[in-house]
Amino acid sequence: MTCSEFLALLDDMLDDAINPELRGQLQQHLETCDHCEVTLNTTRKTIQIYRSHEIYDMPSGLRDRLHAAIMARCKKGC
């Protein structure tokens, strides 16, 4: 399985909407691909944070830098 194939199935994997054979193939890929493992874990954590509705305070300097970076990117054409 390639990383592209893994990423195409990531939503279904997270939703537990794949058959056991395919899940096994995805797990095998994860055992040898750190990039996809990080992607899976980051996606799971993002979903967990989003569902918890927790509000995280950012230091004002970080907030300002993030806002400036987003605005600069949008001016270039997202």
C-alpha positions as CSV (number, residue, x, y, z in Angstrom):
1,M,0.0,0.0,0.0
2,T,1.3,3.5,-0.9
3,C,0.9,6.6,1.3
4,S,-1.5,8.0,-1.3
5,E,-3.7,4.9,-1.0
6,F,-3.5,5.1,2.8
7,L,-4.5,8.8,2.8
8,A,-7.4,8.1,0.5
9,L,-8.8,5.6,3.0
10,L,-8.0,7.6,6.2
11,D,-11.5,9.0,6.6
12,D,-13.0,5.5,6.3
13,M,-10.5,4.1,8.7
14,L,-11.3,6.8,11.3
15,D,-15.0,6.2,10.8
16,D,-14.4,2.4,11.2
17,A,-16.1,1.9,7.8
18,I,-13.6,-0.6,6.2
19,N,-13.5,-4.3,6.2
20,P,-11.1,-6.2,8.4
21,E,-8.8,-7.3,5.5
22,L,-8.3,-3.7,4.4
23,R,-7.8,-2.5,8.0
24,G,-5.0,-5.1,8.2
25,Q,-3.4,-3.7,5.1
26,L,-3.6,-0.2,6.6
27,Q,-2.1,-1.4,9.9
28,Q,0.8,-3.0,8.0
29,H,1.4,0.2,6.1
30,L,1.5,2.1,9.4
31,E,4.1,-0.3,10.8
32,T,6.6,0.8,8.2
33,C,5.6,4.4,7.5
34,D,6.3,7.0,10.2
35,H,4.8,9.8,8.0
36,C,1.4,8.1,7.8
37,E,1.5,7.2,11.5
38,V,2.0,10.8,12.4
39,T,-0.7,11.9,10.0
40,L,-3.2,9.4,11.6
41,N,-2.3,10.4,15.1
42,T,-2.5,14.1,14.3
43,T,-5.8,13.7,12.6
44,R,-7.2,11.7,15.6
45,K,-6.0,14.4,18.1
46,T,-7.4,17.2,16.0
47,I,-10.8,15.4,15.9
48,Q,-10.6,14.8,19.7
49,I,-9.8,18.5,20.4
50,Y,-12.5,19.7,18.1
51,R,-15.1,17.4,19.7
52,S,-14.1,18.5,23.2
53,H,-15.0,22.1,22.5
54,E,-12.1,23.2,24.7
55,I,-10.8,26.7,24.1
56,Y,-7.1,27.1,24.3
57,D,-5.5,30.4,25.0
58,M,-2.6,31.4,22.9
59,P,0.0,33.8,24.0
60,S,-0.7,37.2,22.3
61,G,2.6,37.1,20.4
62,L,1.8,33.7,18.9
63,R,-1.7,34.8,18.0
64,D,-0.4,37.9,16.2
65,R,2.2,35.9,14.3
66,L,-0.3,33.3,13.3
67,H,-2.8,35.9,12.2
68,A,-0.2,37.7,10.1
69,A,1.0,34.5,8.5
70,I,-2.6,33.5,7.6
71,M,-3.3,37.0,6.2
72,A,-0.1,37.0,4.2
73,R,-0.9,33.6,2.7
74,C,-4.5,34.7,1.8
75,K,-3.2,37.8,0.1
76,K,-0.9,35.5,-2.1
77,G,-4.0,33.4,-3.0
78,C,-4.8,30.4,-0.8
